[in-house]
Amino acid sequence: MTVPTPRRPILPGAKLFESLPGAHDPAAVAEVAHRTAELLVRGARSSEDAEVIARVVKLADDYGLDELADLWSDAPADSLPGTLWRLYLLRSWVHGNADEVSREYTSGRKYAEVHAVVAGVADPPGPAEVRDMVDAVLRGVATGDFATTLDRAAAFARIVATGRAHLAEDAHDQVRSASRLVEMADQLQTAGRAERAGQLW
């Protein structure tokens, strides 16, 4: 007698990306965006499979940030796909700019100690530590309380924004990018509240 293999949560893969409806059908795109986001968050969270969790963390590495952008970037910030887009964008940015991010985080946490506790970056916060932190946040999509995951990401973004603003020396572009990070932090925090209220979809 053959023992059936336990089913693992299905994660978005290349075939799904290839089959995305065209931009001429925004309703279909929105439907696919919500369906895949729901599958990723609610499906993967029911698994303790280390391989599934690793795939959640590395989704943008495996399929490309542009693919995720096509899928989720147009979704509202207060939606599940819009929230996932911001989390993966944050991770990709941190991994690509870890030296700069760690310097800004180190500067910002002096002015945002409460947020530093929530973010949970190891001390001292060097490049490896900030990369580890954003990976831990993405693991939280599959293993932890999703609202807490969003709170951690929001706190981290707010600290980096604070550090960037303090290091900017009145450079307009740096101040503007710090403002965009604060906006992302606000959006993630709002999404966390919606998740706790059972209203994030």
Disulfide bonds with the S-S distance in Angstrom:
none
